[in-house]
Amino acid sequence: MGRQVSGVAREQGPTPVGAREVRMAHRRVLGHVRRTPTLTLARDELGMAPGEAVVAKLDLLQPTGSFKVRGAVSLLTGADVPEAGVVAASGGNFGLAIAWAAARLGCRATIVVPASSPREKIDPIRSFGAEVRVVEGFYAEALAEARRIEARTGALPAHAYDQRAVVAGQGTAVAELLEDVRIDTVLVACGGGGLLAGSIAAAGPDVRVVSVETPGTATMQAALAAGAPVDVEVSGIAASALGARRIGELAWAARHGLHDALVVSDEDVLTAQRTLWSVARLVAEPGGATALAALRCGAYTPEPDERVAVLVCGANTDPGSVVTPSAR
């Protein structure tokens, strides 16, 4: 079942986002984001030992192909947006979410995107009318430029994973999941940790939350090993979605509610992507399939009667990278 990580000594810092904040965010996002369905997958379909079926929460079916519209709408509907609009740094999915939400709500948006992001994530941002600025590097370099724009223009800052309204919005995915099904454990991909922190807030004490990362994006694993957030060298298959340089403060504050922190290989993620295609005809991006990879490869082995769910949280990738000729 893995190690318990909630006993780490507490330090000064922000308080974790709470269940009340998630409930308030849920009210704000209603009528804007989709209430995405769940899909039940038999364990043998996933190459697992027999037991209770696995529930997949399909947030890759959001309007922008990612759960991040939840946090974007939560932020923009809960703040007074200035004339300068909103500015965000993003590897793609959050920028796309902010651009979509800003267009829907009538706000200006400037999105700073690292050059490492794939074109299929950058091009749609422009289609919603947002101004796109591309900078060399990864998320950290884009964030530094976004902060310069905020200071110069007075635009509302939108942080992809370390802003309370955003984190609370991301938590609405698990809040919906728990309204629809009864589960014991939910596995969540972790980059900067916004979805993870929101999921912990929504899950409460009765549902175990497990973070799943890749070797090139293992911010939570590195922080737990060091006893504090530290920088990681971003690389690998999931870098465009999970490629934060270090775990966010809100996710770090929420670690006391974390049941386990796992790392799966890039090859495990690719296998999970192909599994989703072969059993459900779903195209998930690497970050979107990372949580499932932990089940598929055995990094997390549930008990036979354990009710486990995974968040399939993103679809923004080239379908040809998943639907290979042999898989069609």
Sequence and secondary structure as in RCSB ss.txt:
>XXXX:A:sequence
MGRQVSGVAREQGPTPVGAREVRMAHRRVLGHVRRTPTLTLARDELGMAPGEAVVAKLDLLQPTGSFKVRGAVSL
LTGADVPEAGVVAASGGNFGLAIAWAAARLGCRATIVVPASSPREKIDPIRSFGAEVRVVEGFYAEALAEARRIE
ARTGALPAHAYDQRAVVAGQGTAVAELLEDVRIDTVLVACGGGGLLAGSIAAAGPDVRVVSVETPGTATMQAALA
AGAPVDVEVSGIAASALGARRIGELAWAARHGLHDALVVSDEDVLTAQRTLWSVARLVAEPGGATALAALRCGAY
TPEPDERVAVLVCGANTDPGSVVTPSAR
>XXXX:A:secstr
     TTS   SS     HHHHHHHHHHHTTTS    EEEE GGGGT  SSS EEEEEGGGSTTSBTTHHHHHHH
HHSS   TT EEEE SSHHHHHHHHHHHHHT  EEEEEETTS HHHHHHHHHTT EEEEESSSHHHHHHHHHHHH
HHH  EEE SSS HHHHHHHHHHHHHHHHH   SEEEEE SSSHHHHHHHHHH TTSEEEEEE GGG HHHHHHH
HTS       STTHHHH  SS  HHHHHGGGG  EEEE  HHHHHHHHHHHHHHH     HHHHHHHHHHHTTSS
   TT  EEEEE B  S GGGTS GGG 
